[in-house]
Amino acid sequence: MKRLIIVVSVIMLVSCNRNATLTHEVKDKDMTFQVSEIKDKAPGDESLTYKARLIPSRELAEGETLEKKRLLSYKMDSCFYINEGHNKNYAAMVQAVANGVSGTYEYLLVFDLDKNARKDSVDLVYQDRYINHKLYELKLNKQ
């Protein structure tokens, strides 16, 4: 129940408050991957929350089938993770966000972190499974 309250609170914060940090991005000829950290958190919350956006190239977006679009909305749980040495810390929550922009996909990502981790940055990875099967990695500062 506590996790549900946290999830609903984060979703409300994302939709009502645009207090996200600078957007980081990596792109190639096939896709642009953008990430912004959402700073508003409850006191004592050790998780990291991000807004992620995938923007496939026009050629790839036009070739998407209804099945791929469904997968990009509901089967993204194992596509986002934080690299921690040889370990992958998968997102505790991946929520697709309806943004109203055709051909782009947005997600709310929540990662639970070890309270004892002392790193000042994280390597956020998107491993595509449905569009071009490439790996996109961003080094982000923890706030």
CNS distance restraints for C-alpha pairs under 8 A (distance, minus, plus):
assign (resid   1 and name CA) (resid   5 and name CA) 6.36 0.50 0.50
assign (resid   2 and name CA) (resid   6 and name CA) 6.31 0.50 0.50
assign (resid   3 and name CA) (resid   7 and name CA) 6.10 0.50 0.50
assign (resid   4 and name CA) (resid   8 and name CA) 6.13 0.50 0.50
assign (resid   5 and name CA) (resid   9 and name CA) 6.03 0.50 0.50
assign (resid   6 and name CA) (resid  10 and name CA) 6.13 0.50 0.50
assign (resid   7 and name CA) (resid  11 and name CA) 6.19 0.50 0.50
assign (resid   8 and name CA) (resid  12 and name CA) 6.17 0.50 0.50
assign (resid   9 and name CA) (resid  13 and name CA) 6.17 0.50 0.50
assign (resid  10 and name CA) (resid  14 and name CA) 6.15 0.50 0.50
assign (resid  10 and name CA) (resid  41 and name CA) 7.84 0.50 0.50
assign (resid  11 and name CA) (resid  15 and name CA) 6.22 0.50 0.50
assign (resid  11 and name CA) (resid 108 and name CA) 7.77 0.50 0.50
assign (resid  12 and name CA) (resid  16 and name CA) 5.99 0.50 0.50
assign (resid  13 and name CA) (resid  17 and name CA) 5.33 0.50 0.50
assign (resid  13 and name CA) (resid  40 and name CA) 7.38 0.50 0.50
assign (resid  14 and name CA) (resid  18 and name CA) 6.60 0.50 0.50
assign (resid  14 and name CA) (resid  38 and name CA) 7.58 0.50 0.50
assign (resid  19 and name CA) (resid  38 and name CA) 6.51 0.50 0.50
assign (resid  19 and name CA) (resid  39 and name CA) 6.72 0.50 0.50
assign (resid  19 and name CA) (resid  40 and name CA) 7.21 0.50 0.50
assign (resid  20 and name CA) (resid  36 and name CA) 5.90 0.50 0.50
assign (resid  20 and name CA) (resid  37 and name CA) 5.54 0.50 0.50
assign (resid  20 and name CA) (resid  38 and name CA) 4.57 0.50 0.50
assign (resid  20 and name CA) (resid  39 and name CA) 6.17 0.50 0.50
assign (resid  21 and name CA) (resid  36 and name CA) 5.63 0.50 0.50
assign (resid  21 and name CA) (resid  37 and name CA) 5.47 0.50 0.50
assign (resid  21 and name CA) (resid  38 and name CA) 6.60 0.50 0.50
assign (resid  21 and name CA) (resid  39 and name CA) 7.25 0.50 0.50
assign (resid  22 and name CA) (resid  36 and name CA) 6.02 0.50 0.50
assign (resid  22 and name CA) (resid  37 and name CA) 7.65 0.50 0.50
assign (resid  23 and name CA) (resid  34 and name CA) 6.30 0.50 0.50
assign (resid  23 and name CA) (resid  35 and name CA) 5.44 0.50 0.50
assign (resid  23 and name CA) (resid  36 and name CA) 4.55 0.50 0.50
assign (resid  23 and name CA) (resid  37 and name CA) 7.74 0.50 0.50
assign (resid  24 and name CA) (resid  34 and name CA) 5.56 0.50 0.50
assign (resid  24 and name CA) (resid  35 and name CA) 5.26 0.50 0.50
assign (resid  24 and name CA) (resid  36 and name CA) 6.37 0.50 0.50
assign (resid  24 and name CA) (resid 138 and name CA) 7.47 0.50 0.50
assign (resid  24 and name CA) (resid 140 and name CA) 7.87 0.50 0.50
assign (resid  25 and name CA) (resid  32 and name CA) 6.89 0.50 0.50
assign (resid  25 and name CA) (resid  33 and name CA) 5.46 0.50 0.50
assign (resid  25 and name CA) (resid  34 and name CA) 4.22 0.50 0.50
assign (resid  25 and name CA) (resid  35 and name CA) 6.28 0.50 0.50
assign (resid  25 and name CA) (resid 138 and name CA) 7.28 0.50 0.50
assign (resid  26 and name CA) (resid  32 and name CA) 5.95 0.50 0.50
assign (resid  26 and name CA) (resid  33 and name CA) 5.42 0.50 0.50
assign (resid  26 and name CA) (resid  34 and name CA) 6.67 0.50 0.50
assign (resid  26 and name CA) (resid 136 and name CA) 6.93 0.50 0.50
assign (resid  26 and name CA) (resid 137 and name CA) 7.44 0.50 0.50
assign (resid  26 and name CA) (resid 138 and name CA) 7.02 0.50 0.50
assign (resid  27 and name CA) (resid  31 and name CA) 5.65 0.50 0.50
assign (resid  27 and name CA) (resid  32 and name CA) 4.18 0.50 0.50
assign (resid  27 and name CA) (resid  33 and name CA) 6.07 0.50 0.50
assign (resid  27 and name CA) (resid 136 and name CA) 8.00 0.50 0.50
assign (resid  28 and name CA) (resid  32 and name CA) 6.56 0.50 0.50
assign (resid  29 and name CA) (resid  57 and name CA) 6.93 0.50 0.50
assign (resid  30 and name CA) (resid  56 and name CA) 5.96 0.50 0.50
assign (resid  30 and name CA) (resid  57 and name CA) 5.05 0.50 0.50
assign (resid  30 and name CA) (resid  60 and name CA) 7.05 0.50 0.50
assign (resid  30 and name CA) (resid 132 and name CA) 7.31 0.50 0.50
assign (resid  31 and name CA) (resid  54 and name CA) 7.01 0.50 0.50
assign (resid  31 and name CA) (resid  55 and name CA) 5.56 0.50 0.50
assign (resid  31 and name CA) (resid  56 and name CA) 4.23 0.50 0.50
assign (resid  31 and name CA) (resid  57 and name CA) 5.37 0.50 0.50
assign (resid  32 and name CA) (resid  53 and name CA) 7.97 0.50 0.50
assign (resid  32 and name CA) (resid  54 and name CA) 5.90 0.50 0.50
assign (resid  32 and name CA) (resid  55 and name CA) 5.02 0.50 0.50
assign (resid  32 and name CA) (resid  56 and name CA) 6.35 0.50 0.50
assign (resid  32 and name CA) (resid  57 and name CA) 7.81 0.50 0.50
assign (resid  33 and name CA) (resid  52 and name CA) 7.26 0.50 0.50
assign (resid  33 and name CA) (resid  53 and name CA) 5.86 0.50 0.50
assign (resid  33 and name CA) (resid  54 and name CA) 4.91 0.50 0.50
assign (resid  33 and name CA) (resid  55 and name CA) 6.54 0.50 0.50
assign (resid  33 and name CA) (resid 136 and name CA) 7.18 0.50 0.50
assign (resid  34 and name CA) (resid  52 and name CA) 5.63 0.50 0.50
assign (resid  34 and name CA) (resid  53 and name CA) 5.06 0.50 0.50
assign (resid  34 and name CA) (resid  54 and name CA) 6.60 0.50 0.50
assign (resid  35 and name CA) (resid  50 and name CA) 6.50 0.50 0.50
assign (resid  35 and name CA) (resid  51 and name CA) 5.68 0.50 0.50
assign (resid  35 and name CA) (resid  52 and name CA) 4.44 0.50 0.50
assign (resid  35 and name CA) (resid  53 and name CA) 6.42 0.50 0.50
assign (resid  36 and name CA) (resid  50 and name CA) 5.52 0.50 0.50
assign (resid  36 and name CA) (resid  51 and name CA) 5.22 0.50 0.50
assign (resid  36 and name CA) (resid  52 and name CA) 6.55 0.50 0.50
assign (resid  37 and name CA) (resid  48 and name CA) 7.61 0.50 0.50
assign (resid  37 and name CA) (resid  49 and name CA) 5.96 0.50 0.50
assign (resid  37 and name CA) (resid  50 and name CA) 4.33 0.50 0.50
assign (resid  37 and name CA) (resid  51 and name CA) 6.32 0.50 0.50
assign (resid  38 and name CA) (resid  48 and name CA) 7.88 0.50 0.50
assign (resid  38 and name CA) (resid  49 and name CA) 5.44 0.50 0.50
assign (resid  38 and name CA) (resid  50 and name CA) 5.34 0.50 0.50
assign (resid  38 and name CA) (resid  51 and name CA) 6.87 0.50 0.50
assign (resid  39 and name CA) (resid  49 and name CA) 7.42 0.50 0.50
assign (resid  39 and name CA) (resid 143 and name CA) 7.48 0.50 0.50
assign (resid  41 and name CA) (resid  45 and name CA) 6.37 0.50 0.50
assign (resid  46 and name CA) (resid 112 and name CA) 6.68 0.50 0.50
assign (resid  46 and name CA) (resid 113 and name CA) 6.09 0.50 0.50
assign (resid  46 and name CA) (resid 114 and name CA) 7.66 0.50 0.50
assign (resid  46 and name CA) (resid 115 and name CA) 6.49 0.50 0.50
assign (resid  47 and name CA) (resid 110 and name CA) 6.58 0.50 0.50
assign (resid  47 and name CA) (resid 111 and name CA) 5.37 0.50 0.50
assign (resid  47 and name CA) (resid 112 and name CA) 4.47 0.50 0.50
assign (resid  47 and name CA) (resid 113 and name CA) 5.54 0.50 0.50
assign (resid  48 and name CA) (resid 110 and name CA) 5.70 0.50 0.50
assign (resid  48 and name CA) (resid 111 and name CA) 5.14 0.50 0.50
assign (resid  48 and name CA) (resid 112 and name CA) 6.63 0.50 0.50
assign (resid  48 and name CA) (resid 113 and name CA) 7.28 0.50 0.50
assign (resid  48 and name CA) (resid 142 and name CA) 7.95 0.50 0.50
assign (resid  49 and name CA) (resid 108 and name CA) 7.25 0.50 0.50
assign (resid  49 and name CA) (resid 109 and name CA) 5.56 0.50 0.50
assign (resid  49 and name CA) (resid 110 and name CA) 4.50 0.50 0.50
assign (resid  49 and name CA) (resid 111 and name CA) 6.44 0.50 0.50
assign (resid  50 and name CA) (resid 108 and name CA) 5.93 0.50 0.50
assign (resid  50 and name CA) (resid 109 and name CA) 5.08 0.50 0.50
assign (resid  50 and name CA) (resid 110 and name CA) 6.54 0.50 0.50
assign (resid  51 and name CA) (resid 106 and name CA) 7.08 0.50 0.50
assign (resid  51 and name CA) (resid 107 and name CA) 5.78 0.50 0.50
assign (resid  51 and name CA) (resid 108 and name CA) 4.83 0.50 0.50
assign (resid  51 and name CA) (resid 109 and name CA) 6.24 0.50 0.50
assign (resid  52 and name CA) (resid 106 and name CA) 5.58 0.50 0.50
assign (resid  52 and name CA) (resid 107 and name CA) 5.15 0.50 0.50
assign (resid  52 and name CA) (resid 108 and name CA) 6.43 0.50 0.50
assign (resid  52 and name CA) (resid 109 and name CA) 7.18 0.50 0.50
assign (resid  53 and name CA) (resid 104 and name CA) 7.05 0.50 0.50
assign (resid  53 and name CA) (resid 105 and name CA) 5.61 0.50 0.50
assign (resid  53 and name CA) (resid 106 and name CA) 4.37 0.50 0.50
assign (resid  53 and name CA) (resid 107 and name CA) 6.43 0.50 0.50
assign (resid  54 and name CA) (resid 104 and name CA) 5.74 0.50 0.50
assign (resid  54 and name CA) (resid 105 and name CA) 5.11 0.50 0.50
assign (resid  54 and name CA) (resid 106 and name CA) 6.39 0.50 0.50
assign (resid  55 and name CA) (resid 103 and name CA) 6.80 0.50 0.50
assign (resid  55 and name CA) (resid 104 and name CA) 4.77 0.50 0.50
assign (resid  55 and name CA) (resid 105 and name CA) 6.66 0.50 0.50
assign (resid  56 and name CA) (resid  60 and name CA) 5.98 0.50 0.50
assign (resid  56 and name CA) (resid  61 and name CA) 5.69 0.50 0.50
assign (resid  56 and name CA) (resid 103 and name CA) 6.95 0.50 0.50
assign (resid  56 and name CA) (resid 104 and name CA) 6.82 0.50 0.50
assign (resid  56 and name CA) (resid 131 and name CA) 7.87 0.50 0.50
assign (resid  57 and name CA) (resid  61 and name CA) 6.05 0.50 0.50
assign (resid  58 and name CA) (resid  62 and name CA) 6.07 0.50 0.50
assign (resid  58 and name CA) (resid 103 and name CA) 7.96 0.50 0.50
assign (resid  59 and name CA) (resid  63 and name CA) 6.49 0.50 0.50
assign (resid  60 and name CA) (resid  64 and name CA) 6.53 0.50 0.50
assign (resid  60 and name CA) (resid 131 and name CA) 7.19 0.50 0.50
assign (resid  61 and name CA) (resid 103 and name CA) 5.65 0.50 0.50
assign (resid  64 and name CA) (resid  68 and name CA) 5.96 0.50 0.50
assign (resid  64 and name CA) (resid  69 and name CA) 6.73 0.50 0.50
assign (resid  64 and name CA) (resid 131 and name CA) 7.89 0.50 0.50
assign (resid  65 and name CA) (resid  69 and name CA) 6.39 0.50 0.50
assign (resid  66 and name CA) (resid  70 and name CA) 6.17 0.50 0.50
assign (resid  67 and name CA) (resid  71 and name CA) 6.22 0.50 0.50
assign (resid  68 and name CA) (resid  72 and name CA) 6.10 0.50 0.50
assign (resid  68 and name CA) (resid 130 and name CA) 6.44 0.50 0.50
assign (resid  68 and name CA) (resid 131 and name CA) 7.76 0.50 0.50
assign (resid  69 and name CA) (resid  73 and name CA) 6.38 0.50 0.50
assign (resid  70 and name CA) (resid  74 and name CA) 6.18 0.50 0.50
assign (resid  70 and name CA) (resid  75 and name CA) 7.84 0.50 0.50
assign (resid  71 and name CA) (resid  75 and name CA) 4.91 0.50 0.50
assign (resid  71 and name CA) (resid  76 and name CA) 7.17 0.50 0.50
assign (resid  71 and name CA) (resid 130 and name CA) 7.44 0.50 0.50
assign (resid  72 and name CA) (resid  76 and name CA) 6.18 0.50 0.50
assign (resid  72 and name CA) (resid 105 and name CA) 7.49 0.50 0.50
assign (resid  72 and name CA) (resid 130 and name CA) 7.30 0.50 0.50
assign (resid  73 and name CA) (resid  96 and name CA) 5.67 0.50 0.50
assign (resid  73 and name CA) (resid 105 and name CA) 7.84 0.50 0.50
assign (resid  74 and name CA) (resid  96 and name CA) 7.33 0.50 0.50
assign (resid  76 and name CA) (resid  80 and name CA) 7.40 0.50 0.50
assign (resid  76 and name CA) (resid  94 and name CA) 6.83 0.50 0.50
assign (resid  77 and name CA) (resid  90 and name CA) 7.74 0.50 0.50
assign (resid  77 and name CA) (resid  91 and name CA) 6.95 0.50 0.50
assign (resid  77 and name CA) (resid  93 and name CA) 7.28 0.50 0.50
assign (resid  77 and name CA) (resid  94 and name CA) 5.73 0.50 0.50
assign (resid  78 and name CA) (resid  90 and name CA) 6.51 0.50 0.50
assign (resid  78 and name CA) (resid  91 and name CA) 7.60 0.50 0.50
assign (resid  79 and name CA) (resid 125 and name CA) 7.94 0.50 0.50
assign (resid  79 and name CA) (resid 126 and name CA) 5.55 0.50 0.50
assign (resid  79 and name CA) (resid 127 and name CA) 4.98 0.50 0.50
assign (resid  79 and name CA) (resid 128 and name CA) 6.21 0.50 0.50
assign (resid  79 and name CA) (resid 129 and name CA) 7.04 0.50 0.50
assign (resid  80 and name CA) (resid  90 and name CA) 6.17 0.50 0.50
assign (resid  80 and name CA) (resid  91 and name CA) 6.16 0.50 0.50
assign (resid  80 and name CA) (resid 124 and name CA) 7.30 0.50 0.50
assign (resid  80 and name CA) (resid 125 and name CA) 5.70 0.50 0.50
assign (resid  80 and name CA) (resid 126 and name CA) 4.73 0.50 0.50
assign (resid  80 and name CA) (resid 127 and name CA) 6.49 0.50 0.50
assign (resid  81 and name CA) (resid  88 and name CA) 6.01 0.50 0.50
assign (resid  81 and name CA) (resid  89 and name CA) 5.29 0.50 0.50
assign (resid  81 and name CA) (resid  90 and name CA) 4.17 0.50 0.50
assign (resid  81 and name CA) (resid  91 and name CA) 5.68 0.50 0.50
assign (resid  81 and name CA) (resid 124 and name CA) 5.97 0.50 0.50
assign (resid  81 and name CA) (resid 125 and name CA) 5.36 0.50 0.50
assign (resid  81 and name CA) (resid 126 and name CA) 6.78 0.50 0.50
assign (resid  82 and name CA) (resid  88 and name CA) 5.80 0.50 0.50
assign (resid  82 and name CA) (resid  89 and name CA) 5.01 0.50 0.50
assign (resid  82 and name CA) (resid  90 and name CA) 6.40 0.50 0.50
assign (resid  82 and name CA) (resid  91 and name CA) 7.78 0.50 0.50
assign (resid  82 and name CA) (resid 122 and name CA) 6.59 0.50 0.50
assign (resid  82 and name CA) (resid 123 and name CA) 5.48 0.50 0.50
assign (resid  82 and name CA) (resid 124 and name CA) 4.59 0.50 0.50
assign (resid  82 and name CA) (resid 125 and name CA) 5.94 0.50 0.50
assign (resid  83 and name CA) (resid  87 and name CA) 6.21 0.50 0.50
assign (resid  83 and name CA) (resid  88 and name CA) 5.04 0.50 0.50
assign (resid  83 and name CA) (resid  89 and name CA) 6.44 0.50 0.50
assign (resid  83 and name CA) (resid 122 and name CA) 7.16 0.50 0.50
assign (resid  83 and name CA) (resid 123 and name CA) 5.37 0.50 0.50
assign (resid  83 and name CA) (resid 124 and name CA) 6.55 0.50 0.50
assign (resid  83 and name CA) (resid 125 and name CA) 7.05 0.50 0.50
assign (resid  84 and name CA) (resid  88 and name CA) 6.00 0.50 0.50
assign (resid  84 and name CA) (resid  89 and name CA) 6.92 0.50 0.50
assign (resid  84 and name CA) (resid 122 and name CA) 7.78 0.50 0.50
assign (resid  84 and name CA) (resid 123 and name CA) 7.64 0.50 0.50
assign (resid  89 and name CA) (resid 111 and name CA) 7.53 0.50 0.50
assign (resid  90 and name CA) (resid 111 and name CA) 7.03 0.50 0.50
assign (resid  91 and name CA) (resid 109 and name CA) 6.26 0.50 0.50
assign (resid  91 and name CA) (resid 110 and name CA) 5.62 0.50 0.50
assign (resid  91 and name CA) (resid 111 and name CA) 4.68 0.50 0.50
assign (resid  91 and name CA) (resid 112 and name CA) 7.31 0.50 0.50
assign (resid  92 and name CA) (resid 109 and name CA) 7.66 0.50 0.50
assign (resid  92 and name CA) (resid 110 and name CA) 5.63 0.50 0.50
assign (resid  92 and name CA) (resid 111 and name CA) 5.24 0.50 0.50
assign (resid  92 and name CA) (resid 112 and name CA) 6.27 0.50 0.50
assign (resid  93 and name CA) (resid 108 and name CA) 7.65 0.50 0.50
assign (resid  93 and name CA) (resid 109 and name CA) 5.72 0.50 0.50
assign (resid  93 and name CA) (resid 110 and name CA) 5.14 0.50 0.50
assign (resid  93 and name CA) (resid 111 and name CA) 7.08 0.50 0.50
assign (resid  94 and name CA) (resid 107 and name CA) 6.39 0.50 0.50
assign (resid  94 and name CA) (resid 108 and name CA) 5.74 0.50 0.50
assign (resid  94 and name CA) (resid 109 and name CA) 4.87 0.50 0.50
assign (resid  94 and name CA) (resid 110 and name CA) 6.79 0.50 0.50
assign (resid  95 and name CA) (resid 107 and name CA) 5.35 0.50 0.50
assign (resid  95 and name CA) (resid 108 and name CA) 5.04 0.50 0.50
assign (resid  95 and name CA) (resid 109 and name CA) 6.67 0.50 0.50
assign (resid  96 and name CA) (resid 105 and name CA) 7.49 0.50 0.50
assign (resid  96 and name CA) (resid 106 and name CA) 5.92 0.50 0.50
assign (resid  96 and name CA) (resid 107 and name CA) 4.42 0.50 0.50
assign (resid  96 and name CA) (resid 108 and name CA) 6.43 0.50 0.50
assign (resid  97 and name CA) (resid 105 and name CA) 7.50 0.50 0.50
assign (resid  97 and name CA) (resid 106 and name CA) 5.24 0.50 0.50
assign (resid  97 and name CA) (resid 107 and name CA) 5.28 0.50 0.50
assign (resid  97 and name CA) (resid 108 and name CA) 6.82 0.50 0.50
assign (resid  98 and name CA) (resid 105 and name CA) 7.77 0.50 0.50
assign (resid  98 and name CA) (resid 106 and name CA) 7.03 0.50 0.50
assign (resid  99 and name CA) (resid 105 and name CA) 7.50 0.50 0.50
assign (resid  99 and name CA) (resid 106 and name CA) 6.79 0.50 0.50
assign (resid 113 and name CA) (resid 117 and name CA) 7.37 0.50 0.50
assign (resid 120 and name CA) (resid 141 and name CA) 5.99 0.50 0.50
assign (resid 120 and name CA) (resid 142 and name CA) 5.43 0.50 0.50
assign (resid 120 and name CA) (resid 143 and name CA) 7.92 0.50 0.50
assign (resid 121 and name CA) (resid 139 and name CA) 6.64 0.50 0.50
assign (resid 121 and name CA) (resid 140 and name CA) 5.35 0.50 0.50
assign (resid 121 and name CA) (resid 141 and name CA) 4.16 0.50 0.50
assign (resid 121 and name CA) (resid 142 and name CA) 5.11 0.50 0.50
assign (resid 122 and name CA) (resid 139 and name CA) 5.68 0.50 0.50
assign (resid 122 and name CA) (resid 140 and name CA) 5.29 0.50 0.50
assign (resid 122 and name CA) (resid 141 and name CA) 6.38 0.50 0.50
assign (resid 122 and name CA) (resid 142 and name CA) 6.82 0.50 0.50
assign (resid 123 and name CA) (resid 137 and name CA) 6.55 0.50 0.50
assign (resid 123 and name CA) (resid 138 and name CA) 5.58 0.50 0.50
assign (resid 123 and name CA) (resid 139 and name CA) 4.46 0.50 0.50
assign (resid 123 and name CA) (resid 140 and name CA) 6.23 0.50 0.50
assign (resid 124 and name CA) (resid 137 and name CA) 5.72 0.50 0.50
assign (resid 124 and name CA) (resid 138 and name CA) 5.24 0.50 0.50
assign (resid 124 and name CA) (resid 139 and name CA) 6.30 0.50 0.50
assign (resid 124 and name CA) (resid 140 and name CA) 7.05 0.50 0.50
assign (resid 125 and name CA) (resid 135 and name CA) 7.04 0.50 0.50
assign (resid 125 and name CA) (resid 136 and name CA) 5.70 0.50 0.50
assign (resid 125 and name CA) (resid 137 and name CA) 4.39 0.50 0.50
assign (resid 125 and name CA) (resid 138 and name CA) 6.42 0.50 0.50
assign (resid 126 and name CA) (resid 135 and name CA) 5.86 0.50 0.50
assign (resid 126 and name CA) (resid 136 and name CA) 5.12 0.50 0.50
assign (resid 126 and name CA) (resid 137 and name CA) 6.35 0.50 0.50
assign (resid 127 and name CA) (resid 133 and name CA) 6.92 0.50 0.50
assign (resid 127 and name CA) (resid 134 and name CA) 6.15 0.50 0.50
assign (resid 127 and name CA) (resid 135 and name CA) 4.48 0.50 0.50
assign (resid 127 and name CA) (resid 136 and name CA) 6.37 0.50 0.50
assign (resid 128 and name CA) (resid 132 and name CA) 6.46 0.50 0.50
assign (resid 128 and name CA) (resid 133 and name CA) 4.61 0.50 0.50
assign (resid 128 and name CA) (resid 134 and name CA) 5.42 0.50 0.50
assign (resid 128 and name CA) (resid 135 and name CA) 6.13 0.50 0.50
assign (resid 128 and name CA) (resid 136 and name CA) 7.96 0.50 0.50
assign (resid 129 and name CA) (resid 133 and name CA) 4.99 0.50 0.50
assign (resid 129 and name CA) (resid 134 and name CA) 7.78 0.50 0.50
